[in-house]
Amino acid sequence: MQWLLSIITYDVFCVLQYDNIDTEHKAIFVCIFNCAKDPKSAPLITKLYDVTADHFTDEEGMMVRANYEDTANHKQIHKDFLAKIKSLKAPLDDASLAWAKQWLVGHIKGIDFKYKGKL
């Protein structure tokens, strides 16, 4: 598990320059980190779900207010991720933790960056 903790990082390449979104992304990384530190904790998995769901609500609200053209697709991607997170059960295995971290990094850099400067 230690290898996983060492690769969970939030770097400058994840910054979207929306303070609330960047802060929320960091909070999701912290939740994944905490799950990696204590994979047997069901409450930490619930917290990961809750923090992520709150972030998605905030982000989607910004998209709607800005009339962002890809809002519907982005919402579906969020919905699919939340369904997967909701299905996770303690104890979490390394593969699930790695998937969550990789999904988040890929989503920020590949999907969220599409709206950078448009909200």
C-alpha positions as CSV (number, residue, x, y, z in Angstrom):
1,M,0.0,0.0,0.0
2,Q,2.9,2.4,0.6
3,W,3.6,2.6,-3.1
4,L,0.1,4.0,-3.6
5,L,0.5,6.7,-1.0
6,S,3.6,7.9,-2.7
7,I,1.9,8.4,-6.0
8,I,-1.1,10.3,-4.8
9,T,-0.1,13.8,-5.5
10,Y,-1.8,17.0,-6.6
11,D,0.5,18.9,-8.9
12,V,0.4,22.2,-10.7
13,F,-0.8,20.4,-13.8
14,C,-4.1,19.7,-12.0
15,V,-4.8,23.4,-11.3
16,L,-7.8,24.9,-13.2
17,Q,-7.5,28.3,-11.6
18,Y,-11.0,28.2,-10.1
19,D,-10.2,28.4,-6.4
20,N,-13.3,26.5,-5.2
21,I,-12.8,23.7,-7.8
22,D,-9.1,23.4,-7.1
23,T,-9.7,23.3,-3.3
24,E,-12.4,20.6,-3.9
25,H,-10.1,18.5,-6.1
26,K,-7.5,18.6,-3.4
27,A,-10.1,17.4,-0.9
28,I,-10.9,14.4,-3.1
29,F,-7.2,13.6,-3.3
30,V,-7.0,13.7,0.5
31,C,-10.0,11.4,0.8
32,I,-8.3,8.9,-1.6
33,F,-5.1,9.2,0.4
34,N,-7.0,8.6,3.7
35,C,-8.7,5.5,2.2
36,A,-5.3,4.2,1.2
37,K,-4.0,4.7,4.7
38,D,-6.9,2.8,6.2
39,P,-8.5,0.6,3.5
40,K,-10.7,-1.2,6.1
41,S,-12.6,2.0,7.0
42,A,-16.1,2.1,5.5
43,P,-16.6,5.6,6.9
44,L,-13.7,6.9,4.8
45,I,-15.2,5.4,1.7
46,T,-18.5,7.2,2.5
47,K,-16.6,10.4,3.0
48,L,-14.9,10.0,-0.3
49,Y,-18.3,9.6,-1.9
50,D,-19.8,12.6,-0.1
51,V,-16.9,14.9,-0.8
52,T,-16.9,13.9,-4.5
53,A,-20.6,14.2,-4.8
54,D,-20.6,17.7,-3.3
55,H,-17.8,18.7,-5.6
56,F,-19.6,17.4,-8.7
57,T,-22.7,19.4,-7.6
58,D,-20.7,22.6,-7.3
59,E,-18.8,22.0,-10.6
60,E,-22.0,21.2,-12.5
61,G,-23.7,24.3,-11.1
62,M,-20.9,26.4,-12.5
63,M,-21.2,24.7,-15.9
64,V,-25.0,25.3,-16.0
65,R,-24.6,29.0,-15.0
66,A,-21.9,29.5,-17.7
67,N,-24.0,27.6,-20.4
68,Y,-21.0,25.3,-20.9
69,E,-21.6,23.3,-24.0
70,D,-20.6,19.9,-22.7
71,T,-22.5,20.0,-19.4
72,A,-24.7,16.9,-20.1
73,N,-21.8,14.7,-21.0
74,H,-19.7,15.9,-18.1
75,K,-22.6,15.2,-15.7
76,Q,-22.9,11.6,-17.1
77,I,-19.2,11.0,-16.5
78,H,-19.6,12.2,-12.9
79,K,-22.7,10.0,-12.4
80,D,-20.7,6.9,-13.6
81,F,-17.8,7.7,-11.3
82,L,-20.1,8.1,-8.3
83,A,-21.8,4.8,-9.1
84,K,-18.5,3.1,-9.0
85,I,-17.4,4.8,-5.8
86,K,-20.8,3.9,-4.2
87,S,-20.1,0.2,-5.1
88,L,-16.8,0.1,-3.3
89,K,-16.7,-1.8,0.0
90,A,-14.2,-2.1,2.7
91,P,-11.6,-3.3,2.7
92,L,-10.4,-1.6,-0.4
93,D,-7.9,-3.3,-2.5
94,D,-4.9,-1.7,-4.2
95,A,-6.5,-1.9,-7.6
96,S,-9.6,0.1,-6.5
97,L,-7.5,2.7,-4.9
98,A,-5.2,3.0,-7.9
99,W,-8.3,3.2,-10.2
100,A,-9.8,6.1,-8.1
101,K,-6.6,8.1,-8.1
102,Q,-5.9,7.5,-11.8
103,W,-9.5,8.3,-12.7
104,L,-9.4,11.6,-10.8
105,V,-6.1,12.7,-12.4
106,G,-7.2,11.7,-15.8
107,H,-10.6,13.4,-15.4
108,I,-9.1,16.7,-14.2
109,K,-6.4,16.7,-16.9
110,G,-8.5,15.3,-19.7
111,I,-12.0,16.4,-19.1
112,D,-12.1,19.3,-16.6
113,F,-9.4,21.1,-18.5
114,K,-11.8,21.4,-21.4
115,Y,-13.8,24.0,-19.5
116,K,-10.8,25.9,-18.2
117,G,-11.4,29.6,-18.9
118,K,-15.0,29.0,-19.9
119,L,-16.8,29.1,-16.5
